Amino acid sequence: MPVIGSVFGKDAGEYADLAGKMEEYGASAVELNLSCPHAEGLGHEIGADPNNVESITQEVKGSVSIPIFPKLTPNVKDIVALADAASKGGADAVVAINSVRAMAISPDAKMPILANKIGGLSGTAIRPIGVRCVYEIWKEVSIPVIGVGGISSGMDALQYLMAGASAVQIGSGVWIGGPGVFSNVCKEIEEFLERNGHKSVKEVIGAAHSC
Ligand SMILES: Cc1cc2nc3c(=O)[nH]c(=O)nc-3n(C[C@H](O)[C@H](O)[C@H](O)COP(=O)(O)O)c2cc1C
């Protein structure tokens, strides 16, 4: 089974070094996490600037031979500009989206519950944001999009596929539904395709753009 690694660094050199290690240890592809909202000065703070996305992508692309997938932050005005920058830097696909900047406060402690104060919201609540981002990217950028955010059923995944995603990731859905979520989602997609007379999942990718 192919394994896709995911790396996180403070600058282009660190991303390239870690991506190289992923390749050395047998990863089939590597995701560049340019979007984590939890760490000050890292992640989304680097990846919110299209120039950084392009230069980091370019540096990693030049140092590994496996496909690379920059993972984008939704916490910007224009995620399409980030996807475009990734494409110009040589990305093989982009991943959308990482979690949405959010905060929770403990009324008892009268303080934010996270040490970084602001963290990332994931799960069902962010699915419409993720679907919108994939839809916008697919219209403007020609490299494949991997959709993620709030998927825990086949119908959730189909929304991403119809927005233009060629593949999907599941994060919080594993915590809610356990590892069986993957086979359930695949089964529900297959059942949908059969009910609707589709021979391949490829027939529904981007379907929502034809209206
Ligand atoms: C506990 C937790 C840890 C995460 N760690 C990472 C990470 O290391 N790298 C990354 O790119 N995204 C990370 N994410 C973001 C997820 O991969 C995903 O983009 C986001 O949670 C939305 O998907 P979901 O709703 O299916 O969880 C993490 C999310 C959660 C909830």
The ligand as a Tripos MOL2 file, in Angstrom:
@<TRIPOS>MOLECULE
LIG
   31    33     1     0     0
SMALL
NO_CHARGES

@<TRIPOS>ATOM
      1 C1         -5.4220   16.4110   16.1150 C.3       1 LIG1
      2 C2         -5.0880   16.9340   14.7270 C.ar      1 LIG1
      3 C3         -3.7790   16.8870   14.2940 C.ar      1 LIG1
      4 C4         -3.4570   17.3620   13.0250 C.ar      1 LIG1
      5 N1         -2.1430   17.3040   12.5990 N.ar      1 LIG1
      6 C5         -1.8300   17.7340   11.3480 C.ar      1 LIG1
      7 C6         -0.4840   17.6460   10.8800 C.ar      1 LIG1
      8 O1          0.4160   17.1840   11.5600 O.2       1 LIG1
      9 N2         -0.2210   18.0880    9.6180 N.ar      1 LIG1
     10 C7         -1.2000   18.6100    8.8080 C.ar      1 LIG1
     11 O2         -0.9130   18.9780    7.6510 O.2       1 LIG1
     12 N3         -2.4840   18.7050    9.2290 N.ar      1 LIG1
     13 C8         -2.8090   18.2800   10.4800 C.ar      1 LIG1
     14 N4         -4.1100   18.3690   10.9150 N.ar      1 LIG1
     15 C9         -5.1300   18.9210   10.0180 C.3       1 LIG1
     16 C10        -5.8560   17.7760    9.3150 C.3       1 LIG1
     17 O3         -4.9660   16.9970    8.5500 O.3       1 LIG1
     18 C11        -6.9870   18.2890    8.4220 C.3       1 LIG1
     19 O4         -6.4750   19.1520    7.4120 O.3       1 LIG1
     20 C12        -8.0370   19.0420    9.2070 C.3       1 LIG1
     21 O5         -8.2130   18.4930   10.5000 O.3       1 LIG1
     22 C13        -9.3780   18.9980    8.4790 C.3       1 LIG1
     23 O6         -9.7650   17.6670    8.2310 O.3       1 LIG1
     24 P1        -10.7570   16.8210    9.1760 P.3       1 LIG1
     25 O7        -11.9830   17.6640    9.3830 O.co2     1 LIG1
     26 O8        -11.0050   15.5550    8.4050 O.co2     1 LIG1
     27 O9        -10.0270   16.5850   10.4620 O.co2     1 LIG1
     28 C14        -4.4690   17.8950   12.1800 C.ar      1 LIG1
     29 C15        -5.7990   17.9300   12.6440 C.ar      1 LIG1
     30 C16        -6.1040   17.4640   13.9020 C.ar      1 LIG1
     31 C17        -7.5460   17.5410   14.3840 C.3       1 LIG1
@<TRIPOS>BOND
     1     1     2 1
     2     2     3 ar
     3     2    30 ar
     4     3     4 ar
     5     4     5 ar
     6     4    28 ar
     7     5     6 ar
     8     6     7 ar
     9     6    13 1
    10     7     8 2
    11     7     9 ar
    12     9    10 ar
    13    10    11 2
    14    10    12 ar
    15    12    13 ar
    16    13    14 ar
    17    14    15 1
    18    14    28 ar
    19    15    16 1
    20    16    17 1
    21    16    18 1
    22    18    19 1
    23    18    20 1
    24    20    21 1
    25    20    22 1
    26    22    23 1
    27    23    24 1
    28    24    25 2
    29    24    26 1
    30    24    27 1
    31    28    29 ar
    32    29    30 ar
    33    30    31 1
@<TRIPOS>SUBSTRUCTURE
     1 LIG1         1 GROUP 0 **** ****
